Amino acid sequence: MNLANPNPDPNPNQFFVLYTIRSYGALSFAAIANVRQVVSALISIVYFKHVLNSLQCLGMCTVFLALAAHLRFKWHARSTRRAQQEGTGSEASNRWRTADSPKP
């Protein structure tokens, strides 16, 4: 082991983390990590027969739904911005256009 590479055998999961962030962005990675944690918690709750009170259930749902809403709004803003940059207007105006109809 040396100072340039303190870990002689790097974790292959690190590659997937960096690849996901580079390809899809940090918000998508956070969503993936959050889903993984929620699924892991639910499996643990079922497997070990834990009992959750209503406040704990509300907390899990709130965190997961808030991240899902943030992700949805960000993706919508990104698609709207791309449509405006292409000069085609919003996605709604292009949704029903056929090959024969003229471009706006």
N, CA and C atoms as an extended XYZ file, in Angstrom:
312
Properties=species:S:1:pos:R:3:atomname:S:1:resname:S:1:resid:I:1 pbc="F F F"
N         0.841       -1.171        0.000 N   MET     1
C         0.000        0.000        0.000 CA  MET     1
C         0.892        1.241        0.000 C   MET     1
N         0.522        2.222       -0.841 N   ASN     2
C         1.287        3.459       -0.901 CA  ASN     2
C         0.341        4.652       -0.803 C   ASN     2
N         0.910        5.842       -0.795 N   LEU     3
C         0.089        7.048       -0.641 CA  LEU     3
C        -0.704        7.370       -1.895 C   LEU     3
N        -0.200        7.015       -3.055 N   ALA     4
C        -0.913        7.311       -4.293 CA  ALA     4
C        -2.180        6.466       -4.411 C   ALA     4
N        -2.129        5.242       -3.960 N   ASN     5
C        -3.283        4.351       -4.004 CA  ASN     5
C        -3.399        3.657       -2.649 C   ASN     5
N        -4.116        4.265       -1.696 N   PRO     6
C        -4.176        3.683       -0.364 CA  PRO     6
C        -4.918        2.350       -0.329 C   PRO     6
N        -5.733        2.071       -1.318 N   ASN     7
C        -6.453        0.816       -1.360 CA  ASN     7
C        -5.919       -0.008       -2.527 C   ASN     7
N        -5.181       -1.073       -2.261 N   PRO     8
C        -4.574       -1.823       -3.362 CA  PRO     8
C        -5.611       -2.550       -4.223 C   PRO     8
N        -6.768       -2.857       -3.681 N   ASP     9
C        -7.802       -3.556       -4.429 CA  ASP     9
C        -9.079       -2.718       -4.377 C   ASP     9
N        -9.248       -1.790       -5.324 N   PRO    10
C       -10.407       -0.896       -5.252 CA  PRO    10
C       -11.715       -1.669       -5.402 C   PRO    10
N       -12.707       -1.172       -4.746 N   ASN    11
C       -14.016       -1.788       -4.766 CA  ASN    11
C       -14.644       -1.583       -6.142 C   ASN    11
N       -15.093       -2.655       -6.809 N   PRO    12
C       -15.697       -2.471       -8.134 CA  PRO    12
C       -17.014       -1.685       -8.074 C   PRO    12
N       -17.656       -1.637       -6.920 N   ASN    13
C       -18.880       -0.850       -6.796 CA  ASN    13
C       -18.605        0.634       -6.987 C   ASN    13
N       -17.409        1.059       -6.678 N   GLN    14
C       -17.039        2.465       -6.841 CA  GLN    14
C       -17.127        2.880       -8.315 C   GLN    14
N       -16.770        1.960       -9.204 N   PHE    15
C       -16.883        2.238      -10.636 CA  PHE    15
C       -18.334        2.513      -11.009 C   PHE    15
N       -19.268        1.691      -10.517 N   PHE    16
C       -20.668        1.856      -10.864 CA  PHE    16
C       -21.253        3.136      -10.275 C   PHE    16
N       -20.801        3.495       -9.091 N   VAL    17
C       -21.248        4.748       -8.485 CA  VAL    17
C       -20.817        5.927       -9.353 C   VAL    17
N       -19.552        5.969       -9.695 N   LEU    18
C       -19.037        7.076      -10.504 CA  LEU    18
C       -19.644        7.095      -11.902 C   LEU    18
N       -19.839        5.918      -12.488 N   TYR    19
C       -20.438        5.838      -13.814 CA  TYR    19
C       -21.885        6.344      -13.787 C   TYR    19
N       -22.640        5.952      -12.773 N   THR    20
C       -24.032        6.393      -12.665 CA  THR    20
C       -24.107        7.902      -12.497 C   THR    20
N       -23.270        8.465      -11.639 N   ILE    21
C       -23.277        9.912      -11.429 CA  ILE    21
C       -22.882       10.642      -12.701 C   ILE    21
N       -21.869       10.139      -13.398 N   ARG    22
C       -21.416       10.815      -14.620 CA  ARG    22
C       -22.459       10.716      -15.732 C   ARG    22
N       -23.111        9.565      -15.856 N   SER    23
C       -24.053        9.363      -16.952 CA  SER    23
C       -25.426        9.962      -16.687 C   SER    23
N       -25.901        9.845      -15.447 N   TYR    24
C       -27.282       10.231      -15.162 CA  TYR    24
C       -27.427       11.386      -14.178 C   TYR    24
N       -26.369       11.759      -13.504 N   GLY    25
C       -26.423       12.878      -12.576 CA  GLY    25
C       -26.546       12.431      -11.133 C   GLY    25
N       -26.239       13.366      -10.255 N   ALA    26
C       -26.230       13.066       -8.824 CA  ALA    26
C       -27.632       12.804       -8.288 C   ALA    26
N       -28.632       13.487       -8.842 N   LEU    27
C       -29.991       13.295       -8.351 CA  LEU    27
C       -30.496       11.888       -8.664 C   LEU    27
N       -30.189       11.384       -9.844 N   SER    28
C       -30.579       10.020      -10.186 CA  SER    28
C       -29.865        9.011       -9.291 C   SER    28
N       -28.600        9.261       -9.021 N   PHE    29
C       -27.886        8.363       -8.120 CA  PHE    29
C       -28.488        8.390       -6.723 C   PHE    29
N       -28.861        9.573       -6.257 N   ALA    30
C       -29.490        9.676       -4.937 CA  ALA    30
C       -30.808        8.923       -4.917 C   ALA    30
N       -31.557        8.987       -6.013 N   ALA    31
C       -32.820        8.253       -6.089 CA  ALA    31
C       -32.578        6.745       -6.044 C   ALA    31
N       -31.581        6.287       -6.778 N   ILE    32
C       -31.246        4.866       -6.779 CA  ILE    32
C       -30.818        4.415       -5.390 C   ILE    32
N       -29.967        5.193       -4.748 N   ALA    33
C       -29.504        4.854       -3.405 CA  ALA    33
C       -30.659        4.864       -2.407 C   ALA    33
N       -31.570        5.818       -2.565 N   ASN    34
C       -32.706        5.907       -1.659 CA  ASN    34
C       -33.635        4.705       -1.837 C   ASN    34
N       -33.906        4.320       -3.075 N   VAL    35
C       -34.742        3.146       -3.322 CA  VAL    35
C       -34.088        1.906       -2.730 C   VAL    35
N       -32.797        1.795       -2.902 N   ARG    36
C       -32.081        0.649       -2.342 CA  ARG    36
C       -32.207        0.595       -0.822 C   ARG    36
N       -32.104        1.745       -0.177 N   GLN    37
C       -32.220        1.783        1.275 CA  GLN    37
C       -33.633        1.468        1.741 C   GLN    37
N       -34.641        1.970        1.017 N   VAL    38
C       -36.024        1.690        1.393 CA  VAL    38
C       -36.325        0.204        1.230 C   VAL    38
N       -35.897       -0.383        0.116 N   VAL    39
C       -36.122       -1.809       -0.106 CA  VAL    39
C       -35.401       -2.630        0.958 C   VAL    39
N       -34.187       -2.250        1.276 N   SER    40
C       -33.436       -2.947        2.316 CA  SER    40
C       -34.142       -2.852        3.667 C   SER    40
N       -34.650       -1.678        3.995 N   ALA    41
C       -35.364       -1.510        5.267 CA  ALA    41
C       -36.644       -2.338        5.291 C   ALA    41
N       -37.383       -2.349        4.172 N   LEU    42
C       -38.616       -3.131        4.124 CA  LEU    42
C       -38.347       -4.628        4.223 C   LEU    42
N       -37.304       -5.091        3.567 N   ILE    43
C       -36.940       -6.510        3.676 CA  ILE    43
C       -36.552       -6.839        5.112 C   ILE    43
N       -35.790       -5.968        5.747 N   SER    44
C       -35.401       -6.183        7.140 CA  SER    44
C       -36.612       -6.207        8.067 C   SER    44
N       -37.551       -5.292        7.830 N   ILE    45
C       -38.756       -5.236        8.663 CA  ILE    45
C       -39.554       -6.526        8.540 C   ILE    45
N       -39.702       -7.018        7.310 N   VAL    46
C       -40.474       -8.241        7.091 CA  VAL    46
C       -39.721       -9.459        7.617 C   VAL    46
N       -38.445       -9.544        7.309 N   TYR    47
C       -37.656      -10.728        7.683 CA  TYR    47
C       -37.523      -10.881        9.197 C   TYR    47
N       -37.238       -9.783        9.896 N   PHE    48
C       -37.045       -9.855       11.346 CA  PHE    48
C       -38.326       -9.576       12.124 C   PHE    48
N       -39.453       -9.387       11.406 N   LYS    49
C       -40.770       -9.191       12.022 CA  LYS    49
C       -40.801       -7.999       12.978 C   LYS    49
N       -40.206       -6.886       12.545 N   HIS    50
C       -40.257       -5.661       13.338 CA  HIS    50
C       -41.636       -5.028       13.198 C   HIS    50
N       -42.022       -4.312       14.218 N   VAL    51
C       -43.292       -3.597       14.185 CA  VAL    51
C       -42.974       -2.105       14.132 C   VAL    51
N       -43.513       -1.428       13.115 N   LEU    52
C       -43.303        0.004       12.979 CA  LEU    52
C       -44.538        0.740       13.472 C   LEU    52
N       -44.307        1.828       14.179 N   ASN    53
C       -45.452        2.645       14.565 CA  ASN    53
C       -45.800        3.578       13.416 C   ASN    53
N       -46.897        4.274       13.538 N   SER    54
C       -47.377        5.105       12.438 CA  SER    54
C       -46.425        6.263       12.122 C   SER    54
N       -45.746        6.797       13.120 N   LEU    55
C       -44.814        7.900       12.886 CA  LEU    55
C       -43.606        7.433       12.073 C   LEU    55
N       -43.132        6.232       12.321 N   GLN    56
C       -42.014        5.691       11.549 CA  GLN    56
C       -42.417        5.441       10.094 C   GLN    56
N       -43.618        4.915        9.902 N   CYS    57
C       -44.115        4.708        8.534 CA  CYS    57
C       -44.268        6.038        7.811 C   CYS    57
N       -44.804        7.033        8.496 N   LEU    58
C       -44.968        8.354        7.909 CA  LEU    58
C       -43.616        8.945        7.522 C   LEU    58
N       -42.617        8.779        8.364 N   GLY    59
C       -41.273        9.287        8.067 CA  GLY    59
C       -40.674        8.637        6.838 C   GLY    59
N       -40.793        7.309        6.718 N   MET    60
C       -40.257        6.613        5.546 CA  MET    60
C       -40.966        7.071        4.275 C   MET    60
N       -42.282        7.183        4.342 N   CYS    61
C       -43.050        7.606        3.168 CA  CYS    61
C       -42.727        9.048        2.780 C   CYS    61
N       -42.593        9.913        3.750 N   THR    62
C       -42.306       11.319        3.474 CA  THR    62
C       -40.966       11.487        2.768 C   THR    62
N       -39.955       10.832        3.269 N   VAL    63
C       -38.617       10.948        2.670 CA  VAL    63
C       -38.626       10.408        1.243 C   VAL    63
N       -39.218        9.243        1.050 N   PHE    64
C       -39.214        8.632       -0.268 CA  PHE    64
C       -40.034        9.453       -1.259 C   PHE    64
N       -41.202        9.913       -0.869 N   LEU    65
C       -42.048       10.689       -1.776 CA  LEU    65
C       -41.450       12.062       -2.083 C   LEU    65
N       -40.776       12.671       -1.122 N   ALA    66
C       -40.142       13.970       -1.373 CA  ALA    66
C       -39.035       13.844       -2.414 C   ALA    66
N       -38.225       12.803       -2.308 N   LEU    67
C       -37.168       12.615       -3.296 CA  LEU    67
C       -37.757       12.279       -4.653 C   LEU    67
N       -38.806       11.466       -4.693 N   ALA    68
C       -39.443       11.123       -5.962 CA  ALA    68
C       -40.029       12.379       -6.619 C   ALA    68
N       -40.662       13.242       -5.842 N   ALA    69
C       -41.226       14.476       -6.393 CA  ALA    69
C       -40.122       15.400       -6.909 C   ALA    69
N       -39.042       15.515       -6.169 N   HIS    70
C       -37.919       16.354       -6.596 CA  HIS    70
C       -37.335       15.836       -7.906 C   HIS    70
N       -37.180       14.533       -8.000 N   LEU    71
C       -36.652       13.923       -9.213 CA  LEU    71
C       -37.593       14.171      -10.378 C   LEU    71
N       -38.883       14.027      -10.177 N   ARG    72
C       -39.873       14.238      -11.238 CA  ARG    72
C       -39.845       15.690      -11.723 C   ARG    72
N       -39.802       16.651      -10.802 N   PHE    73
C       -39.785       18.059      -11.197 CA  PHE    73
C       -38.499       18.417      -11.936 C   PHE    73
N       -37.392       17.844      -11.513 N   LYS    74
C       -36.127       18.144      -12.177 CA  LYS    74
C       -36.107       17.559      -13.587 C   LYS    74
N       -36.597       16.335      -13.751 N   TRP    75
C       -36.653       15.740      -15.083 CA  TRP    75
C       -37.595       16.521      -15.989 C   TRP    75
N       -38.710       16.984      -15.448 N   HIS    76
C       -39.648       17.773      -16.248 CA  HIS    76
C       -38.995       19.090      -16.682 C   HIS    76
N       -38.291       19.735      -15.774 N   ALA    77
C       -37.614       20.988      -16.111 CA  ALA    77
C       -36.546       20.744      -17.166 C   ALA    77
N       -35.835       19.642      -17.073 N   ARG    78
C       -34.790       19.332      -18.056 CA  ARG    78
C       -35.392       19.095      -19.431 C   ARG    78
N       -36.500       18.353      -19.504 N   SER    79
C       -37.115       18.092      -20.804 CA  SER    79
C       -37.708       19.367      -21.398 C   SER    79
N       -38.268       20.228      -20.559 N   THR    80
C       -38.801       21.501      -21.039 CA  THR    80
C       -37.676       22.382      -21.560 C   THR    80
N       -36.570       22.411      -20.849 N   ARG    81
C       -35.424       23.221      -21.275 CA  ARG    81
C       -34.867       22.707      -22.606 C   ARG    81
N       -34.786       21.382      -22.773 N   ARG    82
C       -34.299       20.825      -24.041 CA  ARG    82
C       -35.229       21.173      -25.195 C   ARG    82
N       -36.522       21.094      -24.932 N   ALA    83
C       -37.488       21.417      -25.985 CA  ALA    83
C       -37.369       22.877      -26.401 C   ALA    83
N       -37.160       23.760      -25.449 N   GLN    84
C       -37.018       25.180      -25.769 CA  GLN    84
C       -35.710       25.449      -26.507 C   GLN    84
N       -34.660       24.735      -26.168 N   GLN    85
C       -33.381       24.922      -26.857 CA  GLN    85
C       -33.455       24.441      -28.299 C   GLN    85
N       -34.252       23.405      -28.539 N   GLU    86
C       -34.397       22.894      -29.896 CA  GLU    86
C       -35.308       23.782      -30.734 C   GLU    86
N       -36.014       24.688      -30.078 N   GLY    87
C       -36.894       25.595      -30.793 CA  GLY    87
C       -38.215       24.973      -31.182 C   GLY    87
N       -38.592       23.890      -30.515 N   THR    88
C       -39.834       23.212      -30.877 CA  THR    88
C       -40.956       23.548      -29.926 C   THR    88
N       -40.736       24.405      -28.980 N   GLY    89
C       -41.782       24.721      -28.003 CA  GLY    89
C       -41.830       23.653      -26.933 C   GLY    89
N       -42.970       23.514      -26.322 N   SER    90
C       -43.101       22.534      -25.245 CA  SER    90
C       -43.393       21.155      -25.818 C   SER    90
N       -43.246       20.128      -24.999 N   GLU    91
C       -43.530       18.766      -25.417 CA  GLU    91
C       -45.006       18.601      -25.750 C   GLU    91
N       -45.883       19.334      -25.071 N   ALA    92
C       -47.313       19.190      -25.296 CA  ALA    92
C       -47.687       19.587      -26.720 C   ALA    92
N       -47.016       20.587      -27.298 N   SER    93
C       -47.352       21.006      -28.655 CA  SER    93
C       -46.867       19.999      -29.689 C   SER    93
N       -45.869       19.196      -29.355 N   ASN    94
C       -45.330       18.223      -30.297 CA  ASN    94
C       -45.914       16.834      -30.118 C   ASN    94
N       -46.674       16.644      -29.071 N   ARG    95
C       -47.132       15.302      -28.743 CA  ARG    95
C       -48.011       14.719      -29.836 C   ARG    95
N       -48.899       15.512      -30.442 N   TRP    96
C       -49.876       14.990      -31.387 CA  TRP    96
C       -49.520       15.320      -32.839 C   TRP    96
N       -48.355       15.859      -33.069 N   ARG    97
C       -47.955       16.202      -34.429 CA  ARG    97
C       -47.625       14.933      -35.203 C   ARG    97
N       -48.093       14.852      -36.421 N   THR    98
C       -47.788       13.715      -37.271 CA  THR    98
C       -46.709       14.111      -38.273 C   THR    98
N       -46.281       13.159      -39.061 N   ALA    99
C       -45.240       13.429      -40.040 CA  ALA    99
C       -45.724       14.395      -41.108 C   ALA    99
N       -47.045       14.415      -41.396 N   ASP   100
C       -47.595       15.262      -42.445 CA  ASP   100
C       -47.870       16.688      -41.988 C   ASP   100
N       -48.021       16.881      -40.677 N   SER   101
C       -48.359       18.222      -40.193 CA  SER   101
C       -47.118       19.110      -40.191 C   SER   101
N       -47.308       20.397      -40.495 N   PRO   102
C       -46.149       21.302      -40.535 CA  PRO   102
C       -45.621       21.596      -39.140 C   PRO   102
N       -44.346       21.887      -39.087 N   LYS   103
C       -43.731       22.250      -37.806 CA  LYS   103
C       -44.160       23.661      -37.430 C   LYS   103
N       -44.294       23.951      -36.118 N   PRO   104
C       -44.703       25.292      -35.707 CA  PRO   104
C       -43.643       26.331      -35.987 C   PRO   104
